[in-house]
Amino acid sequence: MRSHAVAAASLQVLIVWGGESPAPVVAKLLQGTGLSPASGRAPVYVVVPPQRGISARFAPHPLITTDAVLALDEDVALTAEEMDFGFRVWQSFPERIVGYPARSHYWDDAKAAWGYSSKWTNEYSMVLTGAAFYHRYYHHMYTSWLPESLRQTVDAAHNCEDILMNFLVSEVTRLPPIKVTQRKQYRDTGQGYPSPWNDPDHFVQRQACINAFATYWGHMPLVRSSLRLDPVLFRDPVSNLRKRYRRIDRVVGSGRS
């Protein structure tokens, strides 16, 4: 929370509360962060959507006044520098999804179906919205342009809303998303709650979603890319003081997220 609130590019923080318990007050959420509702940094708001479901994170909200939206899952841990650099990249590509964890699709000849892969390779076709920038207009397209049946599919599965957003943006732009920075692991594994990424059924669901979405569109909208953008002088053996995003060099991670 502290990184989100103090990032130079952050105007405000909106927490979309989808839990069964009542939404907490902001002051309680900020305990232990060194921040307060009147700290003078980016204000924090808790939003309870009128309709529950995993698609609620993409609902348009009047508090969102900036063109850029940084979507983050509750267990994602990014540094302020990573967020600021990602925003700078998004400003050059505002029509695309720009973010951190990348995934890919492939055609499985044996199954005659599309497959979903989280392997770390030289190509990707999706950037997951658990940690990504995109234009706020895609909230309107997701909510009003996509058919209700697709949103019901992801809400029923409580899965695949990030894949559906990638399908939507690639269908509209005919362009791939953009991955930034080298880190592989974006999730805070020390929070003490189970991650759906460790559930085999979760992965099977995502493969089924890709095929359902491709069937709806009648073709595969996702576009592959091998581009990754890093800060100037990234991993360059020069004085660290010459680097604008000097801490990103020290952010490393491994494993599947």
Contacts in CASP RR format, 6 or more apart in sequence:
PFRMAT RR
TARGET T0000
AUTHOR 0000-0000-0000
METHOD contacts of the structure
MODEL  1
MRSHAVAAASLQVLIVWGGESPAPVVAKLLQGTGLSPASGRAPVYVVVPP
QRGISARFAPHPLITTDAVLALDEDVALTAEEMDFGFRVWQSFPERIVGY
PARSHYWDDAKAAWGYSSKWTNEYSMVLTGAAFYHRYYHHMYTSWLPESL
RQTVDAAHNCEDILMNFLVSEVTRLPPIKVTQRKQYRDTGQGYPSPWNDP
DHFVQRQACINAFATYWGHMPLVRSSLRLDPVLFRDPVSNLRKRYRRIDR
VVGSGRS
1 13 0 8 1.000
1 29 0 8 1.000
1 30 0 8 1.000
1 33 0 8 1.000
1 35 0 8 1.000
1 44 0 8 1.000
2 33 0 8 1.000
2 34 0 8 1.000
2 35 0 8 1.000
3 77 0 8 1.000
3 78 0 8 1.000
3 79 0 8 1.000
3 80 0 8 1.000
3 83 0 8 1.000
4 10 0 8 1.000
4 13 0 8 1.000
4 42 0 8 1.000
4 72 0 8 1.000
4 78 0 8 1.000
4 83 0 8 1.000
5 13 0 8 1.000
5 33 0 8 1.000
5 35 0 8 1.000
5 39 0 8 1.000
5 41 0 8 1.000
5 42 0 8 1.000
5 44 0 8 1.000
6 35 0 8 1.000
6 41 0 8 1.000
6 42 0 8 1.000
6 80 0 8 1.000
7 42 0 8 1.000
7 80 0 8 1.000
7 83 0 8 1.000
7 84 0 8 1.000
7 87 0 8 1.000
8 80 0 8 1.000
8 84 0 8 1.000
9 68 0 8 1.000
9 70 0 8 1.000
9 83 0 8 1.000
9 84 0 8 1.000
9 86 0 8 1.000
9 87 0 8 1.000
9 88 0 8 1.000
10 41 0 8 1.000
10 42 0 8 1.000
10 70 0 8 1.000
10 83 0 8 1.000
11 42 0 8 1.000
11 65 0 8 1.000
11 66 0 8 1.000
12 42 0 8 1.000
12 43 0 8 1.000
12 44 0 8 1.000
12 45 0 8 1.000
12 63 0 8 1.000
13 42 0 8 1.000
13 43 0 8 1.000
13 44 0 8 1.000
13 45 0 8 1.000
14 45 0 8 1.000
14 47 0 8 1.000
14 61 0 8 1.000
14 63 0 8 1.000
14 64 0 8 1.000
15 29 0 8 1.000
15 44 0 8 1.000
15 45 0 8 1.000
15 46 0 8 1.000
15 47 0 8 1.000
16 47 0 8 1.000
16 49 0 8 1.000
16 56 0 8 1.000
16 57 0 8 1.000
16 59 0 8 1.000
17 23 0 8 1.000
17 24 0 8 1.000
17 46 0 8 1.000
17 47 0 8 1.000
17 48 0 8 1.000
17 49 0 8 1.000
18 48 0 8 1.000
18 49 0 8 1.000
18 52 0 8 1.000
18 53 0 8 1.000
18 56 0 8 1.000
19 52 0 8 1.000
23 46 0 8 1.000
23 48 0 8 1.000
24 46 0 8 1.000
25 46 0 8 1.000
26 37 0 8 1.000
26 44 0 8 1.000
26 45 0 8 1.000
26 46 0 8 1.000
27 36 0 8 1.000
27 37 0 8 1.000
29 44 0 8 1.000
29 46 0 8 1.000
30 36 0 8 1.000
30 37 0 8 1.000
30 44 0 8 1.000
35 41 0 8 1.000
35 44 0 8 1.000
37 43 0 8 1.000
37 44 0 8 1.000
45 63 0 8 1.000
47 61 0 8 1.000
47 63 0 8 1.000
49 56 0 8 1.000
49 59 0 8 1.000
51 59 0 8 1.000
53 155 0 8 1.000
53 158 0 8 1.000
54 154 0 8 1.000
54 155 0 8 1.000
54 158 0 8 1.000
54 159 0 8 1.000
54 161 0 8 1.000
55 142 0 8 1.000
55 143 0 8 1.000
55 151 0 8 1.000
55 154 0 8 1.000
55 155 0 8 1.000
55 161 0 8 1.000
57 71 0 8 1.000
57 129 0 8 1.000
57 161 0 8 1.000
58 138 0 8 1.000
58 139 0 8 1.000
58 142 0 8 1.000
58 143 0 8 1.000
58 161 0 8 1.000
58 165 0 8 1.000
59 139 0 8 1.000
59 143 0 8 1.000
60 136 0 8 1.000
60 139 0 8 1.000
60 140 0 8 1.000
60 143 0 8 1.000
61 139 0 8 1.000
64 136 0 8 1.000
64 139 0 8 1.000
66 136 0 8 1.000
67 94 0 8 1.000
67 135 0 8 1.000
67 136 0 8 1.000
67 137 0 8 1.000
68 87 0 8 1.000
68 90 0 8 1.000
68 91 0 8 1.000
68 94 0 8 1.000
68 133 0 8 1.000
68 134 0 8 1.000
68 135 0 8 1.000
68 136 0 8 1.000
69 133 0 8 1.000
69 134 0 8 1.000
69 135 0 8 1.000
69 136 0 8 1.000
69 139 0 8 1.000
70 83 0 8 1.000
70 87 0 8 1.000
70 132 0 8 1.000
70 133 0 8 1.000
71 129 0 8 1.000
71 130 0 8 1.000
71 131 0 8 1.000
71 132 0 8 1.000
71 133 0 8 1.000
71 134 0 8 1.000
72 78 0 8 1.000
72 130 0 8 1.000
72 131 0 8 1.000
73 130 0 8 1.000
73 131 0 8 1.000
73 187 0 8 1.000
75 187 0 8 1.000
75 188 0 8 1.000
75 191 0 8 1.000
75 193 0 8 1.000
75 195 0 8 1.000
76 130 0 8 1.000
76 131 0 8 1.000
76 186 0 8 1.000
76 187 0 8 1.000
76 188 0 8 1.000
77 186 0 8 1.000
77 187 0 8 1.000
77 188 0 8 1.000
78 100 0 8 1.000
78 131 0 8 1.000
78 186 0 8 1.000
79 247 0 8 1.000
79 248 0 8 1.000
79 251 0 8 1.000
81 245 0 8 1.000
81 246 0 8 1.000
81 247 0 8 1.000
81 248 0 8 1.000
82 100 0 8 1.000
82 180 0 8 1.000
82 181 0 8 1.000
82 183 0 8 1.000
82 245 0 8 1.000
82 248 0 8 1.000
82 251 0 8 1.000
84 245 0 8 1.000
85 180 0 8 1.000
85 181 0 8 1.000
85 231 0 8 1.000
85 245 0 8 1.000
85 248 0 8 1.000
86 98 0 8 1.000
86 99 0 8 1.000
86 133 0 8 1.000
86 180 0 8 1.000
86 181 0 8 1.000
87 133 0 8 1.000
89 98 0 8 1.000
89 133 0 8 1.000
89 178 0 8 1.000
89 180 0 8 1.000
89 229 0 8 1.000
90 96 0 8 1.000
90 98 0 8 1.000
90 133 0 8 1.000
90 134 0 8 1.000
93 178 0 8 1.000
94 135 0 8 1.000
95 135 0 8 1.000
95 169 0 8 1.000
95 173 0 8 1.000
95 175 0 8 1.000
96 134 0 8 1.000
96 169 0 8 1.000
96 173 0 8 1.000
96 175 0 8 1.000
96 176 0 8 1.000
96 177 0 8 1.000
96 178 0 8 1.000
97 127 0 8 1.000
97 129 0 8 1.000
97 132 0 8 1.000
97 133 0 8 1.000
97 134 0 8 1.000
97 165 0 8 1.000
97 166 0 8 1.000
97 169 0 8 1.000
97 177 0 8 1.000
97 178 0 8 1.000
98 127 0 8 1.000
98 132 0 8 1.000
98 133 0 8 1.000
98 134 0 8 1.000
98 177 0 8 1.000
98 178 0 8 1.000
98 180 0 8 1.000
99 127 0 8 1.000
99 131 0 8 1.000
99 132 0 8 1.000
99 133 0 8 1.000
99 177 0 8 1.000
99 178 0 8 1.000
99 179 0 8 1.000
99 180 0 8 1.000
100 127 0 8 1.000
100 128 0 8 1.000
100 131 0 8 1.000
100 132 0 8 1.000
100 179 0 8 1.000
100 180 0 8 1.000
100 181 0 8 1.000
100 183 0 8 1.000
100 186 0 8 1.000
101 127 0 8 1.000
101 128 0 8 1.000
101 130 0 8 1.000
101 131 0 8 1.000
101 186 0 8 1.000
101 257 0 8 1.000
102 124 0 8 1.000
102 126 0 8 1.000
102 127 0 8 1.000
102 128 0 8 1.000
102 177 0 8 1.000
102 179 0 8 1.000
103 116 0 8 1.000
103 117 0 8 1.000
103 118 0 8 1.000
103 124 0 8 1.000
103 125 0 8 1.000
103 126 0 8 1.000
103 127 0 8 1.000
103 128 0 8 1.000
104 116 0 8 1.000
104 117 0 8 1.000
104 119 0 8 1.000
104 121 0 8 1.000
104 123 0 8 1.000
104 124 0 8 1.000
104 125 0 8 1.000
104 126 0 8 1.000
104 224 0 8 1.000
105 114 0 8 1.000
105 115 0 8 1.000
105 116 0 8 1.000
105 117 0 8 1.000
105 125 0 8 1.000
105 126 0 8 1.000
105 210 0 8 1.000
105 220 0 8 1.000
105 222 0 8 1.000
106 114 0 8 1.000
106 115 0 8 1.000
106 117 0 8 1.000
107 113 0 8 1.000
107 114 0 8 1.000
107 115 0 8 1.000
108 114 0 8 1.000
108 115 0 8 1.000
113 207 0 8 1.000
113 211 0 8 1.000
114 207 0 8 1.000
114 210 0 8 1.000
114 211 0 8 1.000
114 214 0 8 1.000
114 220 0 8 1.000
115 207 0 8 1.000
115 210 0 8 1.000
115 211 0 8 1.000
116 163 0 8 1.000
116 203 0 8 1.000
116 206 0 8 1.000
116 207 0 8 1.000
116 210 0 8 1.000
118 203 0 8 1.000
118 256 0 8 1.000
118 257 0 8 1.000
120 184 0 8 1.000
120 255 0 8 1.000
122 226 0 8 1.000
123 224 0 8 1.000
123 225 0 8 1.000
123 226 0 8 1.000
124 176 0 8 1.000
124 177 0 8 1.000
124 179 0 8 1.000
124 224 0 8 1.000
124 225 0 8 1.000
124 226 0 8 1.000
125 166 0 8 1.000
125 170 0 8 1.000
125 176 0 8 1.000
125 177 0 8 1.000
125 222 0 8 1.000
125 223 0 8 1.000
125 224 0 8 1.000
125 225 0 8 1.000
126 162 0 8 1.000
126 163 0 8 1.000
126 166 0 8 1.000
126 177 0 8 1.000
126 222 0 8 1.000
127 166 0 8 1.000
127 177 0 8 1.000
127 178 0 8 1.000
127 179 0 8 1.000
128 162 0 8 1.000
128 166 0 8 1.000
129 161 0 8 1.000
129 162 0 8 1.000
129 165 0 8 1.000
129 166 0 8 1.000
130 162 0 8 1.000
130 186 0 8 1.000
131 186 0 8 1.000
132 177 0 8 1.000
134 165 0 8 1.000
134 169 0 8 1.000
138 165 0 8 1.000
138 168 0 8 1.000
138 169 0 8 1.000
141 168 0 8 1.000
141 172 0 8 1.000
142 151 0 8 1.000
142 164 0 8 1.000
142 165 0 8 1.000
142 168 0 8 1.000
143 151 0 8 1.000
145 168 0 8 1.000
146 164 0 8 1.000
146 168 0 8 1.000
147 216 0 8 1.000
149 216 0 8 1.000
150 164 0 8 1.000
150 213 0 8 1.000
150 216 0 8 1.000
151 164 0 8 1.000
153 160 0 8 1.000
153 209 0 8 1.000
153 212 0 8 1.000
154 160 0 8 1.000
154 161 0 8 1.000
154 164 0 8 1.000
154 209 0 8 1.000
157 205 0 8 1.000
157 209 0 8 1.000
159 196 0 8 1.000
159 202 0 8 1.000
159 205 0 8 1.000
159 206 0 8 1.000
159 209 0 8 1.000
160 205 0 8 1.000
160 206 0 8 1.000
160 209 0 8 1.000
163 206 0 8 1.000
163 209 0 8 1.000
163 210 0 8 1.000
163 213 0 8 1.000
164 209 0 8 1.000
164 213 0 8 1.000
166 177 0 8 1.000
166 222 0 8 1.000
167 213 0 8 1.000
167 217 0 8 1.000
167 221 0 8 1.000
167 222 0 8 1.000
169 177 0 8 1.000
170 176 0 8 1.000
170 177 0 8 1.000
170 221 0 8 1.000
170 222 0 8 1.000
170 223 0 8 1.000
171 217 0 8 1.000
171 221 0 8 1.000
174 223 0 8 1.000
175 223 0 8 1.000
176 222 0 8 1.000
176 223 0 8 1.000
176 224 0 8 1.000
176 225 0 8 1.000
176 227 0 8 1.000
177 225 0 8 1.000
178 225 0 8 1.000
178 227 0 8 1.000
178 229 0 8 1.000
179 225 0 8 1.000
179 227 0 8 1.000
179 228 0 8 1.000
179 229 0 8 1.000
180 228 0 8 1.000
180 229 0 8 1.000
180 230 0 8 1.000
181 228 0 8 1.000
181 230 0 8 1.000
181 248 0 8 1.000
181 251 0 8 1.000
182 228 0 8 1.000
182 230 0 8 1.000
182 234 0 8 1.000
182 252 0 8 1.000
183 251 0 8 1.000
183 252 0 8 1.000
183 253 0 8 1.000
184 253 0 8 1.000
184 254 0 8 1.000
184 255 0 8 1.000
184 256 0 8 1.000
184 257 0 8 1.000
185 253 0 8 1.000
185 254 0 8 1.000
185 255 0 8 1.000
185 256 0 8 1.000
185 257 0 8 1.000
186 257 0 8 1.000
187 195 0 8 1.000
187 197 0 8 1.000
187 257 0 8 1.000
189 195 0 8 1.000
196 202 0 8 1.000
197 256 0 8 1.000
197 257 0 8 1.000
214 220 0 8 1.000
214 221 0 8 1.000
230 248 0 8 1.000
231 243 0 8 1.000
231 244 0 8 1.000
231 245 0 8 1.000
231 248 0 8 1.000
232 243 0 8 1.000
232 244 0 8 1.000
233 242 0 8 1.000
233 243 0 8 1.000
234 243 0 8 1.000
234 245 0 8 1.000
234 248 0 8 1.000
234 249 0 8 1.000
235 249 0 8 1.000
236 243 0 8 1.000
240 246 0 8 1.000
240 249 0 8 1.000
243 249 0 8 1.000
END
